[in-house]
Amino acid sequence: MRYPEGGGLTAERRAFREGIRLQAGERFAAGEKTAVIAKDLRVSVRSVERWRRAWREGGMEALRSAGPANSPTVTDTQFAALEDELDKGPSAHGFEDERWTLTRVQTVIRRRLQVSLSVATVWRLLKRHGWSWQAPARRALERDEHAVELWKKEVWPRVKPSRRRVGAVSSLRTRPDSP
């Protein structure tokens, strides 16, 4: 079962499933049949067959959990170092303005942590640690309301494309020249 926000099974569910596989392994050693094990453990026959194959090749150790499927590629220690770098601001890392973008954070991670992550992974990493996208809390002090209104009234109508077609228009698409 997959969970939204962060991946696969919880540690408890992983441990529970590992316990079932280990029970199956003990029964493999006792020589029990696949169908009986599947019925008793309430799992599919195909799962038991897959576990038996793994047990033959690697013993009981092969039935143990491999851990979470999507373990984080950036450790908590590394993320703390990343936060220190982000606190310095974008200009400290050679960017021309004071805006953090996912691509810029990705660049800092690659330079400072020597870890290559996709932009989507950078976003999930930041979100997992409580970071969010930012929007200005208020309008800029430099904003000139009079100039904005003037532009809306005079300039915008000239550059906005018209929704009406020029020329005679027919309601029939198949015969554009019909009256």
Disulfide bonds with the S-S distance in Angstrom:
none
